[in-house]
Amino acid sequence: MKVAIGGPLKVAFRPWVEGLENIPAEGPAILASNHLSFSDSFFLPTMLDRKVTFIAKAEYFTTPGVKGRLTAAFFKGVGQLPVDRSGARGAGEAAIKSGIEVLERGELFGIYPEGTRSPDGRLYRGKPGGLARVALATGAPVIPVAMIDTEKIQPPGKVMPKLMRPGIRIGKPLDFSRYQGMEHDRFVLRALTDEVMYEIMKLSGQEYVDMYATAAKRQIAEAAKAAKEAEKAEKAKDVEKAEKAKDVEKAEKAKDVEKAEQAEDAESR
């Protein structure tokens, strides 16, 4: 990935990075980043000397056909791990297991605490399960990371990226050894996650929203649907008004014709 994709990315976009010294030269660490664009998973590993492993949905690796095999090869090549989202607890448990395995090998594990891309460029509440449980289970330090302007390069739904310089700010490692053995305490999981999100907010300068990004996406989708339905209703009203106006005009013309005929009859008599 660093050769085939990283090189061209550096040349084309010239990303800047601050805080590289905070990435350990060896040993396990968790990179907890905000998530603005699909390209985040490429820009961050590109700028690091070490391999970073992220997780991806299993469908990327199991789609049949030539396209499916190429997709699977691509995601394996860029260090993505397949996560089976089926089962009782789905992606959360799979992500935790995958993260622990990566860290036990002494590698870097990348995770997006928000759980999904930000729908509007703001920073949303971190989900307390994956990040906190992996950190407490392994004792690995958590390094906050802020991706800057990647949403402007490739907004959701856009295929062709815009050439501009994105940025990466890497914060100092956070030690949560004080919470060791408390991975089943939901208040501890929440406190750890919130601390990481606060550090990401300071690095990114994003506005923080105290709700989950998934809920925000639902609200945005519902608002868009409501707006579309309102627009449709408004158009229906306009059509109805136009039809009524047309009927009135038609009736007026009929009256004018009737009057003209009556005047013609009177004149002939």
Buried (B, 14 or more C-beta within 10 A) or exposed (E): BBEEBBEEBBEEBEBEBBBEEBBBEEEBBBBBBBBBBBBBBBBBBBBBEEEBBBBBBBBBBEEEEEEBEEBBEBBBEBBBBBBBBEEEEEBBBBBBBBBBBBBEEEBBBBBBBBBBBBBBBBBBBBBBBBBBBBBBBBEBBBBBBBBBBBBBBBBEEEEEBEEEEBBBBBBEBBEBEEBEEBBEBEEBBBBBBBBBBBBBBEBBEBEEBEEBBBEBBEEEEEEEEEEEEEEEEEEEEEEEEEEEEEEEEEEEEEEEEEEEEEEEEEEEE
